[in-house]
Amino acid sequence: MSTRLNPYLMFRGQAEEAMTFYQSVLGGVLDVNTYAQFGGGGVPEAEQGQVMHSQLTTNDTVVLMGSDAPSTMPGQVTNGTVSISGDDLETIRGWFEALAEGGSVDLPFEEAPWGDHFGQVTDRFGVQWMFNSPPRPLTHRRPTADPSLISDGSAVTTATGRDGGLEQACGLAWDRSVDSTRGAARRRSETR
C-alpha cells in the first residue's frame, strides 16, 4: 500500500485553462471532468461546464489536481504554495521560467545562501510556487550530527551547510541513516 500527498488547487472558472497551462509546463497526462458529466453537482446551470475535478499526472510521484469552486461555495479561493524540488537543475529552472510567464517572479531562481538553487514565482492564475534544486542529489549528502537541534540533547543526524542547507534553513532535522527494516531515510524530528 502506498500513500501520496497531492496539491489540489481551486479556481473560479479558470481550472481548465490553468491545468492545461500546467500540463504545457510540466508535461504529463491531464484528465478533466466537468460538473455536467456528473449530474451537475448542484451548481448553477451556467457553471455546469466548469471543472469538478482534474488531475495532471506527470509520473508516479508528481500529481497535481484542481477544480473550479462554484458560486455556491462562498469565500475566497486560496491555494497556499506549491513546492517543487528536484536534482535536475535545468528542468527545475525551465519550469520556474515557464510558470513566471504572465505572472511575477517573487524571488529569482539563483544560488541561495544554503547552496541550493531556490526561487519563488506567482503564476498568471495567482498560484504561488517555490522551486529548490540542490547542487547534488539528496541521497548522496554527507550528514553530520548536531545535538543542539534537539532540546533534550539527543543526537540527530541533519544535513548542514552547502550539502543540505534547505533542511537547516527551515529548521528541520532529518535522520539520514538507513532504517534496516524499510531501507529508507526517515524524518526524525522538527526543531524551532
C-alpha angles and dihedrals in degrees: 000000000000133000129206134190111216130187111239113198125201125209139175104237095322102086097106093046092046096046091047088052091050089050090053089054102038101026120216136108120311121203117190128188124184129211089248091059089061102044098278099286092233094291121136117276091248090060099047091103093055122104117275092178137353132178129195112197116188098166140329093296105034116071123153120189132191146166144175116261105225122229087253087069104074127204137059119305111234126176107187112213130312113217123204121187129175147143096242100090096186093050091048090047091050092052090048092052094045093050090048092060106106090003133071136270107232094180122007117246101249142120110306127210090262092057101253124108108252136174143156130218137177109215127219090270094056095254114141119223132190121200127196130177121177121216089248136004116298091231090064097053120118110232125214129203115245111175091180089076092071119063094216091056095242114148116254126181113235138168114245141182121359089342096065115349098148091071089044093047092049091048096244124143116204132194103224094180118115115256103223092212096050105020094222140105112256137202111254108182148330123242137197 
